[in-house]
Amino acid sequence: MGTRNVYNFDIERIREGEFPTLKGLTYVDHVGTTLYARSQLEAFHKDLFSNLYGNPHSRSQSSRLTTDTIDQVRYRVLQFFNASAEEYSVVFTSGCTQALKLIAETFTFHDDTTPEDPSQTRDGGGSFVYLLDNHTSVQGMRELVSDRVAGVYCLDEEELDQDIPQHLNQIHLRCQASDQNRPESNQQSVDVSTDKCNVLPSNKLNQSQDQSDDTAVLTTVDVSRSGEKQHVTSKCHKSRTKDQTGLCNLFAYPAQSNFSGRKYPLSWIDRVQRGDMGFQSKLPGKWYVVLDAASYVSTSKLDLKKHKPDFVTLSFYKIFGFPTGLGALLVRADAAPLLNKRYFGGGTVSVSDARERFHVLKPTLADRFEDGTLPFLDLIALRHGLDAVHRIAGDMDRVSSHTFTVAKFFHDHLRQLRDGNDTPVVRIYCQGFEDIHTQGAIVNFNILRDNGEFVGFAEVDKMAQLQDVHLRTGCFCNIGACQKYLHLTSKQIRENFQAGHVCGDDQDMIDGHPTGSVRISFGYMSTYGDAVQCLRFITEYFLEGRAIPEFPVPISVSVSNASPAKSSVPELSQTLNYPERQLQKEEENLRKKEEEVLEKCSESSRFLTKICLYPVKSCAAFQVSAWEVGPRGLLYDREWMIVSESGVTLGQKREPKLCLLQPSIDLLFNTFTLSFPETQSITISLTALDSNSVDYKGRLCTNKVCGDRVNTVDCGDRVADWLSEALGRPGTRLLRLKQEDTRTGRLKDAATQAASDSTRLSLANESQFLLVSRESVKSLQKKMADEDDADQEKIGQCQRHFDTDNLIHRFRGNLIVGGGSGFEEENWTQLKIGNHVLISQGQCSRCQMICMDQETGERSKEPLRTLSMWRGKKVPFGVYMRQLSPSTDSSSITILRVGDQVVPETESKET
């Protein structure tokens, strides 16, 4: 594939407003950090002033908002890399460096289980191999793993398809020998006359495991959702190349060099995992890949559906500038068991004992590895960073094309510069800008005098500062690339150190040879003007014997993507006024039917008096006289949900006006209508918004309901705009549960205390049905009336005597049963409604949601106050129910009707 020149001219139009700090200067150090946009920070500040975010380790509403928002940020990060939550976990870190260190500390190089052939087992575990052109943080990994592996190898690109040279292993063995005799001191010892490896002492991470003392060795355990303990082993995943040695190996390389911008083939990932590279031929075991993506993802799209490294490390500020000090480790699911974490901090354990060596880590990888309180406000800022890049620059393919075009323009003109004697002005360190897939938006070079001598990078840096050009010089924390491109030997590195040169200083030349170089890198807000300013600066100070040339900028019209198009969801909705007369007639018929049924109810005769479904989670009830039962409960019950601008699920606790949002469904015309006071209704086609439809183009989303991950689809911009206006919350979206979502219930049956694996759930919190007894409501009503005395009046809590229907709607039940006696439903194990059998799954514990008047949206202290004093701290009211066995026959339809007889049983008959 060749060059793709797509320059985003819109950046020039909006740059002054979005990036005011660039006025009068040239910033070309985007690999170091890119810049934050004005609108990005404004959106973040507005978010902070509009929402109260508490510590996620607390249980308050503000804390739960933080937790839910962070969950959504995780999904946004996965979406950014086209990854699924089933295949990858996101562990937030302080940056790419900490992510790499975390892998080095916890990766298991040897399977503790006994291989079939013990003779194949090698001492020390597998091997750690890293590319020569790697960040210093990858080199640092070798110090943590050196005492746990059989070999550590540093290979250049051309050595990857060759057998590992024998001398490399001998060097590693000498390093191991010198480690054993090194005194425990922080003093550095350098002897350039010998070949000894002089490196900092490595931590003996496994020393306690090797000692035969009385110290207990803690077994790390995981606790599944069902509460069963499962050992997390370091066993290599069976899907990889068959291997009986029990060895696990690690290969680390950058997707893009932070030195030269060279994009290394992502195809290496699969080749290494399959063991197809030459260097692997004599290194037995299974192979896992660490992809350092920090430089690459700043201007390129990483698609984890196409390429599946086991570990991905990155820093977010390199993508959108703010916040700093925040990165991530993405861990592939089948590699996660190889990370054996020993330390645990606050928030990472389900239980621990201070007096004995016992602890149980939390079940999810992120919860286990994110020690202490996360920088939650910084995490909230991530969403606004992702939004800013998309809003200003478009998707990452466009960012990549734009930055490559600017870098190529600079590179091509820089390469053509000649002094008066026709010698080149610069020496460029890259393989060329012919292909966007092999080269990123980085140009690395050294400047030459007309006599061929190098100009030191410190001199270039000083001249750049005079021109207010912000670039980077040195070795960029990548000594391997410096050795590769500047032809520095290991002996020279030590000699330079002995001569006083250390990382980060301005000793740019030793014996006429450069110790570093100059790096110019571009970001999504860079322009041709930045490239021209850099060219003019270089030619003004360092071009000898020739006039400064002109650098004409292309002016051709290009693709405009400053304001990306909205979602491509078809215009499926229309606004209309739902006929008031029809609504009134339906409500009148329901009341009449209910009154007829109530007349038949008695202490010995029970009937179904109301059927309520809640199509949109946490919104008003849609009351019907008869309704079909689907595989998840009542058809369309809790099939939609409303989320905030940040993607967090909205409930009445966060947005009380939701109780005034009235959904209704017309099965005859296959439509779904939303109504809100003093607002025109909006009607949506149920068929057109079916996520299984071939024509559906909605954006896929991932959300959480009661800790469960659910897959949803966005219902489009028009209904989102309607909701935003009705609720007065900009950015509100309507999502629909995907039909193929596999969420199942966790509740145990009341009779058997066993969970049913086949109970499919919608977006309901815990069960398929919630049953409420009218007699229980009447008992509560009487209790509240008895408590309504002068003491309440003194504290301003004098309550009207809630009518029965008002209380019933507060409990948001699906099935309202009349007859029998109060609270008898808590002893039922199953019941039959008409011909439909339901299994009891225990009592429903209540929260402050029942204090919301569903007719007005007003909040009170009742009935929660009375219930909690009367019925205990769990505040039980109503019972959960599930279907006995939902039919899989599409021709078999189960209908529940108001007036169906209810026959309860106290002993289960389910087989």
N, C-alpha and C positions, 0 to 999 in steps of 0.2 A: 504494500500500500504506500502511496506517495504522499506528498504534501497536501494539506488541506488549509487553504488560506481563507479564513472567515474572520474578518475584523469587525468588532462590535463598535460601530461609530456612535451609538447611543451613549457609550461610556463618556465620550468627550462632552456630550451635552449635559449630563447629570453629575459629572465628577466634582465640579466646584461646589455644588450644593451638598452632595453626599460625603465628600472628603475634603472639607475646608482646610484641614491641616496641611494639605499638599500645596497650598498657594505659595508660590515663590521658591519651591524646592523640587528636587527630583529624588524620589524614593525608589530604589531598585534593590532592596534586600528582602524580597518577599519570601524567600526560603527561610530566612531567619524568623520573620513573622510578617504576615500580610496585615493590612490595615482594616480597622473597623469603620463602618459607615455611620453617618449621623442618624439616619432613620432606624438603624439597628439599635443604637443606644437609646434613642427616644422611645422606641417600642418597649425596650426592657425596663426603662424607668417608669413608663406608664403602667406596665405590668406590676411592678413593685408597689406603686402607689394605689393600684386598684385591688390588689389581693394581699391578704395577710398570710405569709408563709412561715410556719413554725418548724421547729426541729423535727425531722421525720421519725425520730425515735420516740416521740410522745404520741398521745392518742387523741389529742384535741382535733377539732375541725380544721384548724389552720395547719396542723401537722399532717393530717390525712390529705389535705389539699397538696401539700408538698410531696408526699409519697406518690399520690396519683399523677402529679405533674412529672415527677422523675421517671415514673413508669412510661409515660408517653414520650419523654425525651429518649429513652432507650429504644422505643419502637421507631422514632424518627431517625435515630442513628442507623439502625438496621435498614430502614427504608432507603436512607441515603446511599448505602452500599448494596442495595438490592439483595438483602439477606433476610432470611426468615428467622423468627424467634425459636422455631423448632430446631434449626441447624446451628445457630450461633447464639452465644451469650455475650452481653456487653458488660465488662467490668470497668468502672470508671477509675482512673488513676490520676496522679498529678501531671502526667505527661507520658510521652513515648518512652522516655528513659525508665521511669518507674515500671511501666508495663514490661519492658525487657528484663529488668531486674527481677520482677515477680516471676517470670518464666524461669529464669536461671535459678532462683531460690527453690522452686517447687517442682520442676520437671523431674520425672522419674526415668532414669536411663536403664533400669533393669527391672524386669518383671520378678516379683518376689515368689511367684509360684514356680514349682520345679518343672523344668523343660523335660520333654520326652527323652532326650539324650543329654544327661548331665555333663558329658564330656565336651559338649559344644559351648558350655557356659564359660565366659571370659571374666577375668577379674576386673572389677571397677565399672562394669556396665557398658553401655554403648558408647558412641562417639559424638562429639560436638564439632561441627564443621561450619565455618563462616567464610563469606566472600571477603577478599582483600579490601574491596571498595565498600566499606561498611562504616557506619557511625561509631564513634568511640564507645557508645553505650553498648553496642553489640560486642566489641572487644572485651568490655568489662565483664560480660557474661562468663567468659572463659575462666575468670578467677573464682567464680562461685561454683562452677561445675567441674573444675580440674581434678578434684579429689573424688569425683563420683563417676568418672568416665575412663575408658581405656585409651582414648586419644582425643587430642584437640588439634584441629587442622585449619589453617588459613590458606585458602586457595584463590588464585586469580581466575578470571573468567575462562581463559583458554585451558586451564588445568582441570576443569570440571568434567570433561569427557575423557580424561586420562586416568590410569591407575595412580593412586597416591604414591608419590616418590618415597622411597624408603627413608631418605634422610629427614623428611618432615617428622616422621614418627620418632626417629632418634632424637630430634630436637625436643620433642615433647617429653620423651623419657628423661632427658637431662634436666628439663625444667622440673619434673616431678622429683628427681633426686635432689636438686638444689633446694626445693621447697622443704624437704624433710630435714635438712640441716640448717635452715635459715633461722637465726635467732628471732624471738618474738619482740620485734622492735619496729618502730615506724621510720627508722633511719634507712635511707636509700643507699645502696651499694652499687657503684658503677665501675666496671673494669672493662675498658674497651679493648684490652689486649687479649681477652679470652672470649670463648663462644658461650660462656655461661649465660643463662637467662636470668636477668635480674628484674623481678617483678614484685609487686606488693604481696605480702602474705595473704593467702586465701583462707577464708573461714572454714573450719572443719565442721561442716554442717551435719555430717553423719557420725561424728565422733561418739556421741552419747549412745548411738545404736550399736557401735562396735565394742563398747566397753562391757565387760561381763561383771557388772556390779549389781547392787540391789536396787538401782533406780528403775522405777516402773517405766515401760515404754508404752506410751498412750496410743491406742488404736483409734484413729479418726473414723467416726461413723457419720452416716447421713441418715436423715429421717425423712421418709417419703410422706406424701400428702396424707396417706391413710394412717400414718403413725408407726408403720413398721420400720425397724432399723435395718439399714443395708450398709454393708461395708463398701467403701470406695476404694477400689484396688487400683494398682498401677499397671494392670494388664494391658498390653498393646491390643488395639482393636483388630478384630479378626478380618475386617474387610480389606486389609492391606496385603501386601505380598506375603505369601505363606512363609513362616519362619518359626523354627523351633528352638532358637537360641535363647529366647526370653529377653533379647536386647532391644532397647529403644534408642534411636538416634535422632539428633536434632540438627537441621540445616537452617542457617539464618542468612538472609540476604535482603537488600533493599529493592523495593519495586522501582525506585528511581534514586540515582546517586545524588546526594546533596552537594557533591563537589562539582561534577561535570554535567548533571542533568541526564546522563545516560539512563534510559529505561530498560531495565533488564527483563528478559522474557518471562511473562507470567506463566508460560507453558512449563517452565522449570518446576512449578509447584507439583503438577501431576507427575512429571517424570521422576522427581525425587521420591514422591510418595510410592511410586511403583518400583523404585530401585533401578531405574533405567540409565542413570548417569554413570559415566566411567569411573568416577572416584569412589563409587559405592561398591565396586566389584569385590573388594577385599575387606569390606566393613559390614559384617553380617548384622541382621536385625531388621526391625521395621523402622521406617523413616517418617519423621514429622517435620513440618516446615514452619519457620517463623518468618513472616513477611513484615519487614520494617516499611510501613507505608507512609510515614510522616511527610517525606518530601513529595511523594507521588500524588497523594490525595489533595494536596494544596491546589493543584490545577488540573487534575486528571480524574476520570471516573474509574473507580474500582468496583467491578461487578462480581460480587461473591456468588452469584448464580453460575457464572461461567468459570471462575477460578476459585478454588476452595482451599486456601491455606489453613493450616491447623491453628495458627495464632497470627493475629494482625495487631500491630501496634501503631499508634498515631497520637498526634497532638492537635487539638482543635484550633488553637490560635493561628496555626499555619494555614487554615482554610478561610477563617473569617475574622481574625484579629483579636476578638474578645469573646470570652474571657481567657486570660492567660493562666498557666498553671493547672491545666485540665486536659487530660487525654483519656485514652481508652485502650483496653486489651479486649479484642474480640476473640473468643475461644470457640472453636468448632466442637460440636457436641461429642463426637467420638474421641476427641483428644482430651476432653475435660478430666476424665478419671486419672490422667497422668500427672495432673498438678496436685501434689501432695503437700498441702499447707499445714504447717505446724503452729506458727504463731496465731493467736486469735485476739482480736481487739473488741472494743465495744460494738455491739450490734451484730456480731458475726456468729454468735452461739445461741442455740436453743436452751441450753442449760450448762452451767459449770459449777464446780465445787471448789471453794477457796481452800479447804483443809485437805482435800485429797485430789490426786491428779486425775480428774475426770471432767470431760466436757463433751458436748455434742454440737458439732457445727450445724449451722442452718442448712436447709435442704437445697436452696438454689445457689448456683456458682457465684453470682454477684453478691448475694448476701454473705457468703462465706469469705469472700476475698476483699470486700470493701470495709476495711477496719476503721472503726470510729465513725463520727458524724461526717457525712459527705459535705462537700462545699455546695450546699443545695441551691443557694442563690446563683452561683456560677453555672450550675447545671440548668437552671431555669433560663439563663441567658443563652444557652446553646440553641434553643429553639429559635430565638430571634436572630442568631447568627445564620442558621440554616435558611430561615425565611429571607434574610437580607441578600444572600448570595443568589437565591432563586429569583427574587424580585428584581435585582439590579442587573444581574449578568445572565440569567437563564440557567439551564441545566449544566452539569459539569462537562458534557461534551462540547458545549459552546464556550465554556471557560477555557477548556483545553485548546480549542481551535484559535480562540482570540489570543491567548498568551503565547502560543506557539508562533502565531503570525508576527507578533511584536518582536519576539526573541529572534526569529529567523531574519527579520528586517535588520535588526541590530547586528547579528552575527555576520550576515552576508556583506554588509558595508564595512564592518570591522576587519573582516578577512581581506578585503580589497585594498586596505590602506597600505601605502608604500612610501618610504622615505625618498628623499631626492636621489639617492644612489640605488633605488629600486629594491631595497631590502624591506622585508615585512616589518610593520610597526609592532605587531603582536604575535605571540605564539598561543594558539587556542587549544584548549584541552577538551576535545570532544570528537565524536565520530562523524559529525556533520548534521545539518538540518534538512535532510532529504525525506525523513519519514517521521510523522508525528507519533508513531507508535514506538519509536526507538529513542526519541530525544524529547526532553522536557524544556520548559521555559527558563533555562539556565545557560549562561555563557561564562565560562571560566577561562582566564587567560593571564599571561604575564606580558608586560610591555618591554620591547627591545629598543635599544639605542641604534643609531645607524651603523655603529661598528659591531653590532651583534651582541653587545653586553646587555645583561638584564637590568631593568629598572626595578629596584626593590619595591615590594608592595606597600611598605610603610610610606615611601615617598609618594606613591600614587594616592594613598589614602589622604595624605595631607593636602595634596592638590585638589582632591575631590571635595574635601571639607571647605576649601576656599570658594568653590563653585556651588556649595550647598547640594552636592550630590551624595546621597546616602547609599553606600555600597558596603560590601564585606570583603575583608582581606584575611589572609592567614591560611590555615589548613582546615578550618570549618569543622573542627571536631571529627575529622576523617583522615587520620594519619595514613591509613592504608592507601587511600586515593592519592595523597601527596607522594607517597613512596612510588606508586604506580606511574603517575603522570610526570612527576619531577625527577624520576629515576634516583630516588634516595635509597641507599642500602641500609640495612639494619645497623651496620657499623657506623655509617654517617649519622644516623639518628642519635646514637650514643655519643659520638664525637661532638655533634652540635650541642647536645645537652651538657657535656663536659665543658664546652666553650661558653656556657651560660645561657643558651637559647632554651626557652620553655614555651609551652603553649600559651598563646595570647599576647606575647611580647612583640616589640617592633624590631627585633633583630632579623631583618628580612633577607640578608645576604651573608653567607659564610663562604669564604674562599671563592667568591664570584658566582656561587651557586645559590639560587633562590631557596628559601626555606618554606615558602608558601606562594600564594597567587592572589589574583583579584577575581571576585565573583560578582556578576550582575544577574539578578533574577527578577522576573516580572510576575505580577499578580493580575487578578481579574479586573482591577481598576487601572491597570497600566495602559499607556497610549503610545502611539508612534512618537508623540512629542517627548516622552521620557527617553525613548531610544535615541532620538536626535540629540537631546541634551547631553547624553553620555558620550555620543560620538564627537560632539563639538568640544566637550571637555578634554577628551583624549587627544584630539588633533591639535587643540590650542596649546597644550602643554608638552606634548611628546612627539608630534609630527615634525620631522626635521628636513629642511631643504626642499620643501614643497608647500604650495599654497593650500590653505584649508578648503577642502571640497564642499560642495553642497550635498545635502541629503534629502532629495525630494520625497515627500510623503504621498503615498497612494491616496486618491480621493474617490475611488470607485464606490458606488452604492453597494452596501452589504446588507446582510440580514439584520433586522432590528429585533433585539430581544431584551430591551430594557424593561419592558412591561409584558412579561410572558402572558400568553393567552390563558384564560381561565379554564377550568376543567372542561374536558371534551364531552361531558355527560350530555346527551341530547336534551333538548327542551321538552321535557316530558310532563310538565305541570302547567296548570292554568289557574288563575284566581277567579273565584266566583263567590257569590253569596249563597250559602247553603239555605234552602228554603226553610224559613222559620216555622211555617205552618206544618211542614212535614215533621220537623223535630218535635214540635208540640204534640202532634198526633201520636208519634211513636212513644213519647214519654207518657201520654195519657193511657195508651193501650197497656204499657208495662205496669203502670200503677194499678190499673183495673185487674190485670192478670194476677199481680202479686196479692191484692186484696182477696181475690177468690181463693188463692192457695192458702193464705193465712187463716181463713175461716175453717179450713180442714185440719190445721195443725192442733195437736194436743200433746199432753205429756207422753202418750203412748204412740202417737202418730207423727212422723217427721216427714217434711217435704222440702224440696228445693224451692226457695222463695225468690232468689235473685241469682243471676249469672252476670258477672262483671269481668271483662277483660281489659287489659291496659296495653293497647298496641304500642304506645310509646312509653318506655320505662320512666316511671316517676311522674307521669302526666295523669290527667283525669281519666276516670273509668268510662268505658263504653259498655253500657248496660243493654243486654239483649234478652229475649224471651226463649230463644233456642240457639244452640251453637255447636259447630262441629269440633270434635276432639282430634287433634293432630298428634304426631309422634312426640312433641315436646310439651303437650298440655293443650289448653284451648288454642285453636287455630289463630295465629297472628298475635297471641298474647306476648307482650314484651319482646316484640320482634324488631322494634326500632329503639334507638337511644339518641339523646341530644348531648353533644359535647361542646365544650368551650373552645375558644380560639386556640388554646394550648393543647386541645385534644382530650382533656379530662372530662369524664362523664359528669353531667350535671344531674343533680337530684334536688328534691325540694329543700333539703337542708342548706344547699348552696344557692338555690334559686327558687324561692317560694312561689313565684308566679307560674311555675310549671303546673301547679294544680288547676290553674285556670285554662290551660291549653287542652282543648277537647278534641280527641281523635274520634273518627267514626269510619266505618268500613261498609261499603256497599258491595256485597258479593255478586249481585246481579250484573252490575256494570263494572266490576273489578276495579273499584276506585277506593282511594284512601284520602280522607279529608281531614284537615286540621283547621280548627276554629279558635279564635281568641277574642275576648271582649273588645268591641270598638275597632275591629280589624277585619278586613275582607278575608274570607276563608280561602284556603288553597287546596286544590284537589290534585292528587297524584295517581297515575295509573299503576295499579299493583303489578300488572304483567310486565310493563316496560321497565320497572325497577326490580325485577327478579334477577338476582345475581347469576342465575343459571341461564338466563337468556343469552342467545348468541349475539344479539345486538347491544347488549349492555356494556358500557364503557366506563363505568364508575371506578373511582380510585379506591384501591384496596387499603384497608386500615386495620390496625391491631389495637385492641383496647383491653381493659380489665374489668371484670365484674366479680366482686367478692374474692379477689385474689386469683381468679381464673382468667387465663388469656382467651380472648374471643376474637374471631376474625369477622370483620364487617366490611361493608362497601358504602362509599359516600353517595348520598342521594342527589347530589348536584347543587349548583350554585343558586338556582332560583328559589328552591325551598329553603336553602340556607339564608338567603337574603331576607326572605319572609320571616323566618324565625328570629333573625338578628333584630329586625325592626320591631316585631311584636314584643319580644322580651327586653328590648333595649340593651342587648349584649352583642356588640359587633364581633364578627368572626364565628358565630354559633353555626354548627353543622348538624345535619340529620344523618345518622348512620343506620344501616340495616344489617341484621345478622345474616351472614352467609348461610345458605341452605345446607351446605356440606360441613358446617362447623360441628365439631365432635365433642363439645363440652358435655360432661355428664355430672350427675349429682353425687354428693358426698354423704348425704344423710343416711342414717341407718334406719331400717324398718323398726317400728315400735315393738313388734312381737318377737322378732328373731335377733334384733340388734346386729344385723348384717346389712352391709351396703349392697345395693343393686348396681352392677356395672352397666346395665342396659338402660338406665334412666337418663334419657337425653334432656338437656335443659335449654331453654331460650335464654334471654337476658335477665330472667328472674333471678333473684338472689340465691335461693337455695333449693327450691322444689318446683314441681310442675303445677301444683295447685295449692292454694291456701284456703282452708275452710274456716268459716266463722259462724258461730251459733247465735241466732237472735236471742235465745234465752240467756246466754252468757252476757250478751250486750245489755239485756234488761237488768241482769243482776248487778252489773257494773253501774248502770244508770241509777239504780236504787242506792248503791253504796255511795256514789258521788253526791246524791241528794242528801244523804244522811250526814256527809262530811261538810256540806255547804252551810257553815254556821258563822257566828260572829267573828271567830278567830280569822277565818279567811278574809272577811271583809276588812279587817284591820290591816292586813298586808296587801290590800288591793287586789285580791284574787277572788272576789265574789263572782261566781260563775252562774250563768243561766243554767237551768237544768237541760242538758243536751238532749235533744229528741233522739229517738232510736235510730232513724235513718242517718242523722248527722254522725253519730258514733260509729255506725256500721261502715260508712264510707271512710272514716279515719283509719280503720284497720285494713282497708284495701284488700279485702278478700275476693277470691274468684267465685267461690261457692258459698252462698248464704243459706243456712238451713234453719227452718222453723220447726218448733215442737220439741218435745223432750224436756230435759231439765238443764239448768245452767251448769256449764263446765263438764258435762258428762262426756263430751267429745274427746277429752284428754285421755280417757280410758279406752277409747275405741282402737282396735288394731286394724280393722278394715271396715268398709261399708260398701253398700250397693246403691247406686243412684240409677233408677230405671234398670237397665241391663248392664250398666257399666260398673266395674269393680275398681275401687281405689284402696290403696294400702296406706295406713297411717305411718308417718315418719317423725312423729313427736311434736312437741309444742313449739310455737313460734315465740322467741324472745323479742320483746318490743323495745323500741328506742324513741327518741323525741319526735320521730316522724308522725306519731299518732296525735301529737299536739297541734298539728296543722289542720285548720278548718279547710276541708277540701272544696267548700263552696266559695270561700272568700279569700283564702290565702293568708289569713291571720293566724298568728301563733299564740298559744296559751300554755299554761302549765298543766292543764288537765287534758286527757285523763291519765297521763303518765304518773302524776303525783299520787293519785289515789291507788292506781294499780301497784306501784312500787311499794307503798306502805301495806297494802292488803295482800299481795300475792308473792312478795319476796323480790330479791335483787335481780333475778333473771327476767322478771316482769312477763310471765307467759300469758299469751292470749291468742287463741286460734291454734289450729293444727295444720301441719304440712301433710300433703297427700301426693301420691304418685299413682300412675296407672299400673294395673296388675301386669299386663303384658300388651303393650301397644301393637296393634295389628300392622303387619307389613304388606297386607293385601290392599292395593290401591282401590279396588272396587268395594272394599268393606269400609263403610263410613259409620262412625259412632256419633250420635247426636245427644247432647244433654238438653233437657227442656225444663223451664220453670214449671213446677207442678209434679215433677218426677218424685216418686216415693223414695225416701232415704231409709235404708235398713242397715243399721250398724251391727257390728259384732265385736266382741271383746276377746276372741281367740282367733288367731290367724288360720285360714283354711288354704292359704297359698301353698302350692306344691312345687 
